[in-house]
Amino acid sequence: MPLRLYNTLTKSLQDFTPIDPAGCVRFYSCGPTVYDDAHIGNFRSFLNADVLRRTLELSGYTVRHVMNITDVGHMTEDDNADGGGEDKMSLAGRRIAEAKKSGALPPGTDIDPSNPYAVAEFYASRFLEDARHLGLRVAEEERAQPQLMPRPTRCVKEMIALVSTLIARGNAYVASDGVVYFSVLSFPAYGQLSGNTLDKIREGEGGRISAVHQAVKRHPADFMLWKADPTHIMRWPSPWGEGYPGWHLECSAMAEMLLGSEIDLHSGGEDNIFPHHECEVAQSCCASGLPYFSRVWFHTRHLQVEGEKMSKSKGNFFTARDLFAKGVTPAALRLELVRTHYRTNSNFTLQGLRDCQRMIDRWCAAERALHERQMDGLSGVGPMQRALVEFKAALEDDLNVARAIGALNSAINEPAAGDASAERDAIAQMNTVLGVLERNNALNTSAQDDLATRVTALLELRKQARAAKDFAASDRVRDELTALGVKIKDGPQGTTWERVV
């Protein structure tokens, strides 16, 4: 059967057929913005894209997968098409400066918080480490092919060229405030991906755009391509003044540079659909003159934790390395994040992590048992080989990972049968998509030492706050400790702490 995927653009399930008759799939994923460590909600989207990529490869396709690492131009008001507010790199620098002052940075960390390039590199390296632990193939490939995970700061020339093309074609204009805007009225299909109409956008945007921007824009939904700002800490020369690119522009330029003007697949979280991906479609199609930027749009829905929205104050906010520091295996975390269908809101729970770990332990035991019975003389088709057929069929049905896992679990419950070598190969093929058997060990990394350093520093801040009777500050520190998965206890001998899973 052909792979069937839900396409956000057409709002329907459709058979996947690559543009290239030779079967090389061009796939672009929106990656992290490296102003902090990626949390598990981010990784749910990244890992679902990875499972899709692995499913394509299991089906015999070659995949060229590109994922950006955003290191500039990502603002605090991302739901505004102009990307309003402050650049998140600046926020990250301030946060690091505070961590250095309190001693909460990991030992040996030497980073200049006033240098946004250094801040971005610090978090980018941590993201890549986490991504490799979790088996993100594009991050593993990045060691030899760093261009597969491009940084916008290294592609500004391509962005400027794209803006120039859009201006020349009448799709963009330089406004009186010096900002280059994309004209949504020049692209009649604007809104098709998200289901927004320009009238709806006009009504929704009116109160969220400053009076200055309203006055200079041709339409309230026109979005920023380039902003001249000689005071911005990260800026480059351009024909429209020294400044920086819009967030939406970056992905279009990097995708075209590395994959071409039209691609097969584009993925991201559902929060990327509007405005980010809608704006990508508009500027890419107008620049290329083609009817499509990506043929298929693949979006992962939101992640909740223990039935609630993730929040540091609620103590249910986790990064991957927070969980690794508690002894959670990358295998269990990976499985917990991908086992719920990507088009369903997922509820991450600590009990779910434990259930995933038990499941993976059973799979590992089954694989070892197959290895041990290599010479038992049994032949024919066994349960793992039958499960592989069901496993592939489930994934070809819009990436039904839960049904695929069910096929594997059912096979494990059956008596040993069939050729052991073929059975072992079948479970290995299933694992090429699941990617867990080789990751079923707690990490021997510096994460636990990092946690201890952070906790020690935070406890000292709490002690100082309590001595000063600043109980609001003390409560904030307790909330941060809770978010790290740390339980504290005050006693006659002082404050003690422990990790809770």
PyMOL commands that set and color helices and strands:
alter all, ss='L'
color gray80, all
select helices_A, chain A and resi 40-58+88-102+116-133+137-141+146-148+152-154+156-168+184-186+198-208+211-216+247-259+270-288+320-325+330-338+350-372+383-396+401-412+420-434+437-439+447-467+471-483
alter helices_A, ss='H'
color red, helices_A
select strands_A, chain A and resi 4-7+12-15+24-29+62-67+75-77+84-87+172-174+179-182+223-228+243-245+263-269+294-300+303-305+346-348+486-491+494-499
alter strands_A, ss='S'
color yellow, strands_A
deselect
rebuild
show_as cartoon
